[in-house]
C-alpha cells in the first residue's frame, strides 16, 4: 500500500502502509490489513485478512473488487492499483 486518502486528505500512518494485497490468476485474492493506534508506541500487527474477488468493469483497466459483499471500483494503471470506497476513501497500491 502506498497511501490512504479520504476526501483528498491523507489518513494513513506508517503501519497502515504495511498492508498489502495478493492477487491470484483466477481473479481472487487476499487483503492483509496491518494496524496500530500509534506506531510510535504500539507494535504494528496484522489485524485482519479479507478474501476478495475481482470482476470486470467498464473497460480493460477498470474492474470491481468485491469484498464482504460490497463492491468497490478498482482501476489498474501500469503498476498502480487504485480502490475507491464510498466515493471518498481512496487506497492505492503499487505492484512489487
C-alpha positions as CSV (number, residue, x, y, z in Angstrom):
1,X,0.0,0.0,0.0
2,X,1.3,3.4,-0.8
3,X,-1.5,5.7,0.5
4,X,-5.0,6.1,2.0
5,X,-6.8,9.3,1.5
6,X,-10.3,10.5,2.5
7,X,-11.8,13.5,0.7
8,X,-8.3,14.1,-0.8
9,X,-6.6,14.2,2.6
10,X,-4.0,11.6,3.7
11,X,-5.3,9.4,6.6
12,X,-2.7,6.7,6.8
13,X,0.2,6.1,9.2
14,X,3.4,4.1,8.7
15,X,1.7,0.9,10.0
16,X,-1.2,1.2,7.5
17,X,1.4,1.2,4.7
18,X,2.4,-2.3,5.7
19,X,-0.9,-3.6,4.4
20,X,-0.9,-5.4,1.1
21,X,-2.9,-7.5,-1.4
22,X,-2.1,-10.8,-3.0
23,X,-4.0,-11.2,-6.3
24,X,-4.1,-14.7,-7.9
25,X,-4.5,-15.5,-11.6
26,X,-8.1,-16.6,-11.1
27,X,-9.2,-13.1,-10.0
28,X,-9.4,-13.9,-6.4
29,X,-7.1,-12.7,-3.6
30,X,-6.5,-11.7,0.0
31,X,-6.0,-8.3,1.5
32,X,-3.8,-8.2,4.6
33,X,-4.6,-5.3,6.8
34,X,-2.0,-4.1,9.4
35,X,-3.0,-1.7,12.2
36,X,-1.6,0.2,15.1
37,X,-3.3,3.0,17.1
38,X,0.1,4.7,17.4
39,X,3.0,3.1,15.6
40,X,5.5,5.2,17.7
41,X,4.3,3.4,21.0
42,X,2.5,0.3,19.9
43,X,3.5,-2.6,17.6
44,X,2.3,-2.8,14.1
45,X,0.4,-6.1,13.7
46,X,-1.6,-8.0,11.2
47,X,-5.2,-7.1,12.3
48,X,-7.4,-8.8,9.7
49,X,-7.4,-10.6,6.4
50,X,-10.1,-10.3,3.8
51,X,-10.7,-12.6,0.8
52,X,-12.0,-10.8,-2.3
53,X,-13.0,-11.4,-5.9
54,X,-12.2,-9.1,-8.9
55,X,-14.8,-8.7,-11.6
56,X,-14.6,-6.9,-15.0
57,X,-15.7,-3.3,-15.1
58,X,-16.5,-1.0,-18.0
59,X,-13.0,-1.2,-19.7
60,X,-9.8,-3.3,-19.8
61,X,-8.3,-1.2,-16.9
62,X,-11.5,-0.8,-14.8
63,X,-12.6,-3.6,-12.5
64,X,-14.6,-4.1,-9.4
65,X,-13.3,-5.6,-6.1
66,X,-16.0,-7.5,-4.2
67,X,-15.1,-7.7,-0.5
68,X,-17.6,-9.0,2.1
69,X,-20.5,-8.5,-0.3
70,X,-19.6,-4.8,-1.1
71,X,-18.2,-3.8,-4.5
72,X,-15.6,-1.0,-5.0
73,X,-14.3,0.3,-8.2
74,X,-10.7,-0.8,-8.9
75,X,-8.6,0.9,-11.6
76,X,-5.3,-0.6,-12.8
77,X,-2.9,1.9,-14.4
78,X,0.5,0.4,-15.1
79,X,1.8,-1.0,-11.8
80,X,-0.6,1.2,-9.7
81,X,-3.9,-0.2,-8.4
82,X,-6.5,2.3,-7.0
83,X,-9.6,1.4,-5.0
84,X,-12.3,3.8,-4.2
85,X,-14.7,3.2,-1.3
86,X,-17.9,5.2,-0.7
87,X,-16.7,7.8,-3.2
88,X,-14.4,9.4,-0.7
89,X,-11.8,6.9,0.6
90,X,-9.1,6.0,-1.9
91,X,-6.5,3.3,-1.3
92,X,-3.5,3.0,-3.6
93,X,-1.1,0.1,-4.1
94,X,2.0,-0.3,-6.2
95,X,2.9,-3.7,-7.6
96,X,6.1,-5.2,-6.1
